[in-house]
Every structure is written in structure tokens, then in C-alpha cells.
Amino acid sequence: MQDSNSLASIPLRPANMAPPAPHYPWPAPYTSAMFLSFDVDAESAWTAKDALNAERLITMSYGGYEARVGTPKLLELLDQLDLKATFFITGWAVDAHPAMAESILKAGHEIGHHGYHHLLPDPGDPFIEYEIEKGFEAIKRRLGVVPTGYRAPSGEFTEELRQSLVRHGITYTSSFRDDVRPYRHVLATGQPGTIEIPVTASYDDWMHGLSARFSPRSIFPKEHVLSMWKDELDEVRDWGAMVTTVLHPQCSGRPMRLRLLRDFLTYAKNCQDVWIATGEQIAAHFQQHEAAEAAQKA
Ligand SMILES: [Zn+2]
């Protein structure tokens, strides 16, 4: 229930104070881009909602599909298409499925930070710092990697999280829904934040292809989703902008969804004007242009 005090405390300014995204050109010969990324939640997608789900074995089996089938099938597809992607993985998934995590790294893909228990970052949440630190620790210990990219579990963000990620050396984040090009966050302190590689719900496979007993959804067929994914990409190509995929092995690693993804990625590759890249590559490209622009102004 809203009360007049809480409504009066809503600041009279945009929630995101970052200036508009700069229109940096994409690396030649490309004129648009796709951030190809996956979120590997495994069973932590389900225990994040309720720790007691750990004992609900069918609920857990949705997430268990990732290590058993989904991730190997996706790695095989990316290898066939000669594409490199970013895998945002929870620390719990790394600890529970080290062989799966190692196979992603070994195939040459980027490992990103996705929390530890996949807990949704909420204002005042006592676990925000714990999730960041424990996620880093698990990835470092098991894979010897220090991730530079972060995607918020369940796609929520707070100012505390934004500042903490900068303190922890994160270069880029990929969670906000407010642009079609990368931009630089501005912290509440006025200091520069991470580079944001924004996302959109239309490329979140969970929305169109995953149905569970306690979160039932319609599952849409390939033609339906492919048409949406192509339209979004084609319009973005006209804009010279970018799209970001948010794909989960427990969804896109399913047979029908894999067929859909194969068709979509083959289409995107054949476009030839779309730079299909990892978050690390896109962030490095942004940094390079930002530095050149700053040098020019100096
Ligand atoms: Zn996730």
C-alpha cells in the first residue's frame, strides 16, 4: 500500500542520470551489433525463489537440465557456427557443476558474474555484497578467472549494487532496459559507473519458452519467436544500434528452442553487417572510442 510519505520521497528526476548513449561507429565492416549472451543459473534460478526448492526435485530438475544437456548442446551449436559468447554464471552453478563451467571456459567463451545464489538485488537487501563477493570467489577458485562483466540475477538493480560493482572492478553491466546502444552509468555520487550494454525482454528466451508448475507461461513456437527476433534485429540494423540476447541453457538448450536459436543465429550471421560479439569485446570497443573522444576534447 502506498502512503503519501513514500510518494513524496520519489525524486523528481530521471531514475537513470546517465547522458544519452553516444553513437560510436561499430568496428568496420559492421554497422550494428549483437551481444550474444547466456545466463547460466542452473538450479539456483529455483532456489533463489525458495531455498526449500532444493528438496523439490522436479522443480530442481529444470535447472539440472543445464549441466546434463542444455549447456553441452549450446556449446556444440556455437562451435558449429564459430561464434563466441558471454556466459553469466552464478557462483553456485560453478560450485555445483564445475565440469560444465570448465567446458564453457575451455570452449573460449567469456565468463561473466551473475551473483552466487541468483538472489534478486533489492533496495536494502542484506545479501548484495555477499552475492558479489561470493560469486567472484567461486569463479576465481574454480576457473581461475576474474570476470569483468556482470548481469543482475532476475534483472533488478539498486544504487548500492551499482556502486559496489565499480568498487569490485566490474567494467560492464548488462541489465538495464533503457537504450539500444552501450552507455556509461553515472553513480549517485556523480562518479562514472560501469559501461551498460542494455537488454530487452524480447530476447529473453524464458519469456517465450519456459513453463513450470509454479510459473506457468504459454510456450511459443519457433515461427512466432523467430519472427520477433528477426524483426527486432532488422529494425536495429536500420538504426545502426544493437541487441542483447538473454538466453538460458535450461530453455534454449531444449530441442525445439535450440532449433530456433540455430535458425536465428544463422540468419544474424548471414546478415554480415551485424557484429556478433561478447560483452568484453563490446565494452573494450566502447572504452576505446570514449578514450579517443576524451583525448580530442582535452
Ligand atoms: Zn539468471
Residues whose N, C-alpha, C, O or C-beta is under 5 A from the ligand:
A	BS01	ZN	D39 D41 P153 S154
